[in-house]
Amino acid sequence: MTDTREARLGSAASAAAAGVGADTAPVLRISGLTKRFGGLTALDDVDLEVRPGQVHALLGENGSGKSTLIKVLSGTYAPDPGATIEVRGDRLPLPVPPGHFRRVGISFVHQDLALVPSLGVTENLRLASVVAGRGPFVRWGAEHRAAAALFERYGVDIDPRARVEALTDTQKALVAILRAVSELGDERSLIVLDEPTVFLPPDDADLLFRVVKDLVSDGRTSALLVSHDMSEVLEYADRVTVLRAGRVQAHRDTATTTADELVSLIVGRGVEGQTTRASRPAATGDAVVRVRDLTVGPVDGLSFDVADGEVVGITGLAGSGVEDVLPGLYGARTATGTLTLDGATTDLARATPADSIARHVVYVPADRKREGGALTLSVEQNVTLPVLGRLRGLLGLSPARERSHVAGLVREYDVRPADPAALFGTLSGGNQQKAVLAKWMQDDPRLVLLQEPTQGIDVGARAAIFAMLRRSADQGVSIVCASTDHDQLAQVCDRVVVLAHGRVHDVLTGDRIDRDVIAAAVVASTVDPPTPVDSSPVKENA
Ligand SMILES: Nc1ncnc2c1ncn2[C@@H]1O[C@H](COP(=O)(O)OP(=O)(O)OP(=O)(O)O)[C@@H](O)[C@H]1O
């Protein structure tokens, strides 16, 4: 790990050795930062220093205060009195005035990337000045050339004239990062990255961090990275600050810490089953779910069975079909093929989400923040929305009984704060995701289709969600989990189907359900020819 880290990210060390950026004062120094929302203390006397030329990671459970800290920096939230924030030794006025971060050389890459899909790449790069009213005077020819030069400088292959909606997820993330780079201005102080890789396959995350590494290699620019991915942090960050319940738990150099230490700092205890999968007998139930000849997007005639109580993983690189299988089965994408559930066969060309819900097929998409919840409704309203009629039938119309039902779910899924009346939009991102999972899993599902179920979810909650999935499987629910998170697949799946170019490349079972074996199979899928399509079901070691 150390060798790789130094090779990939020796920026700070090499810049210091070369005498580049002799200024060793922190780029960002925060002290005494407290932020309360009513009775809730989101940040409690936080101190933090980001050193020049370093990638500094901010770790912490869902709701520990990471986004709140970033929003104080951007000026979205006013901190409580008593805080000081300095950039290169200069104190920022507090609350930070709107847009002031640009004047001191800070820029942000938000998790949703904040791109306008219908506009071109160059237009998105220049969004800030267009919004600021300088749009009509932009000379687009020169701007396209400047964008091309920027991409070339960082070794990124993107056409500045392409529309953003036509780009891959990785290209979109790169555009957002390079836009933030170009917005840093001459000050070039700090780029703030809020989970920029959360929707990306691991190999593409590497590409993004190459850009970040290049950026900080001037020895004076730094990066502040919010992430839940421990291996990403250990590989790419120089230093880490762990927040727990709004307080700084520890600062560590990544060279002298371990994933286990970070995990216990984050959750305040060890997390069991985090790296090894508890042994689980192979599912013995009948094949209640039969998928035949599924064709959707790049997926080309895929057939597989899922037994009663079995968890089947689907994985592969971006573009392999890993993002397409589940929406195709649910009726959320145009597809062909059939899905047989407990003896009843659906023609997928005619399937709709409404039919799927009626058959107790549940689909939890990856982008839960956008597709998952109504921000201005309460947690209770969000959770009961899909089942209101049935719930009222079961529980009677009593709002009190409804509330206690939701309170139970909120506890079970560890949604924090555990308050059904809280506005969904005030929950941290990870807690919104937990609430969305609770919403869909409560309705006695028969088949559960999960796309990246724990993206953006902290290590503690992740373990709780894995345990919950296993409990559901033990009760006979069939689960298909499409994911590029190999660790997650190793922990929850009984069988993993590796796709390449829309076809089955490999099927892993037994001892081969292991993070490294899955990763190796995915890498192999890029070089080996795909297995010929076979309309028979995927069998063990097929
Ligand atoms: N506008 C708000 N009003 C009330 N409470 C809020 C508001 N914004 C955040 N909070 C609360 O502050 C706490 C910290 O939330 P924050 O979003 O900073 O967490 P986070 O560490 O970024 O979590 P995640 O990993 O889930 O994104 C949470 O308890 C959250 O519910």
The ligand as a Gaussian input file, in Angstrom:
#p B3LYP/6-31G(d) Opt

LIG

0 1
 N      -30.814000      22.217000       7.829000
 C      -30.803000      21.377000       8.864000
 N      -31.754000      21.447000       9.825000
 C      -31.749000      20.602000      10.885000
 N      -30.815000      19.641000      11.077000
 C      -29.847000      19.529000      10.147000
 C      -29.794000      20.371000       8.995000
 N      -28.717000      20.022000       8.256000
 C      -28.128000      18.987000       8.905000
 N      -28.807000      18.704000      10.051000
 C      -28.458000      17.657000      11.022000
 O      -27.096000      17.851000      11.391000
 C      -26.455000      16.582000      11.591000
 C      -25.217000      16.520000      10.710000
 O      -25.622000      16.350000       9.383000
 P      -24.599000      16.308000       8.157000
 O      -25.416000      16.377000       6.895000
 O      -23.550000      17.333000       8.357000
 O      -23.963000      14.845000       8.333000
 P      -22.916000      14.083000       7.382000
 O      -21.767000      13.704000       8.258000
 O      -22.619000      14.891000       6.184000
 O      -23.724000      12.778000       7.029000
 P      -23.745000      11.836000       5.680000
 O      -22.545000      10.957000       5.751000
 O      -24.995000      11.032000       5.890000
 O      -23.806000      12.732000       4.477000
 C      -27.497000      15.515000      11.274000
 O      -28.051000      15.087000      12.488000
 C      -28.530000      16.252000      10.432000
 O      -29.816000      15.670000      10.598000

